[in-house]
Amino acid sequence: MNFKQQVKKLATIAVSAALAGTLVMPVTTFAADKVRWRMPIAFPSNLPALGTPAQYAAEQLKLASGGDIQVRVYEPGKLVPAFDILASVSDGKTEAGYTWIGYDQGKVAAVPLFAAVPFGLKPWAFMAWYYEGGGHDMLQEVYANKGFKVHAELCGIIGPETAGWYKQPLESLAGYQGLKIRFAGLGGKVIQKLGASVTMMPGGELFQALEKGTIDATEFSLPVIDQRLGFDKVVKYNLFPGWHQPFTAQYMLINKGEWDKLGDDSKALVRNVCMASVVKGLAESEYQQGAVIAGFADKGVTAQKLPREILSELKRITDEVLAEESAADADFKRVYESQQAFQKQYRLWEDLGYLPTDL
């Protein structure tokens, strides 16, 4: 039974009871918000787990509200450039947007901590911190403190990315010296310290950039997504693990004025649909990667697992970068310390509770 059918049924019961002279139950009222939002997205809606949750959320909001809440999805660049979604939503040019908020680290220093943290929490542990450890409220405060008029809802999450696609194996961190590479977020700052020339460009431009030699290497997302974008046709070494993004979180950003106009029931519906989209994205991402990696040999792709000594050095430099960011921004420091405290405690459970993978 949809929203309108529920209202009609309750109204019929109330009228019948009143005519009989006895009202046998309280009448429940619903706030029938008529929402018509435009929502530009940062990733194509056909990219598994990374882009599909945005379309899923829009469809579920329409279904669950009986058509009262309708969100029109605009593919990347069709309404707003992928990297301009935050400004568009905050300024009220669009009512909502769906994006990886790490793209905005130059505007809001602390947001990468909500998007992807090098050597950070696994996706389900990040969800625990975000939903139960105060992360959601911190994110609203972070935006408000920098003057952005948005309400943010976690609305998608995926597992670890790969550490990138390279023309040759990475034998030591000296391989980053002078390397022209597309790298996003805090991880980009880490490899800049190693002498890499880091650039940022949307996923749709990466195949051509690799093919033409504009960049030597790139990271972007999960194996299934990178394969869809054709990286394996140009470069043949795919590095693991994705130390720079153990989780990748996407958010629905909603203009603060639009959010404040909603009734409590509509707000609850948006929150719960976004939570369902988080589950949808994670399930989709975890389901598909093994089959893609199993097919690497047929495509001439080599999966290289980075040696522990390289990972240890990357961790040391990551700690330096995060300390520098904490010293430069009070919000970054507060959020990072909260995550670190939870991560330390969580590992007690993680080490004891989960089976080793080499059994």
Secondary structure, 3 states (H helix, E strand, C coil): CCHHHHHHHHHHHHHHHHHHCCCCCCCCCCCCCCEEEEEEECCCCCCCCCCHHHHHHHHHHHHHCCCCEEEEEECCCCCCCHHHHHHHHHCCCCCEEEECHHHHCCCCCCHHHHCCCCCCCCHHHHHHHHHHCCHHHHHHHHHHHCCCCEEEEEEEEECCCCCEEECCCCCCHHHHCCCEEECCHHHHHHHHCCCCEEECCCHHHHHHHHHHCCCCEECCCCHHHHHHCCHHHCCCEEEECCCCCCCEEEEEEEEHHHHHHCCHHHHHHHHHHHHHHHHHHHHHHHHHHHHHHHCCHHHCCEEEECCHHHHHHHHHHHHHHHHHHHHHCHHHHHHHHHHHHHHHHHHHHHHHHCCCCCC
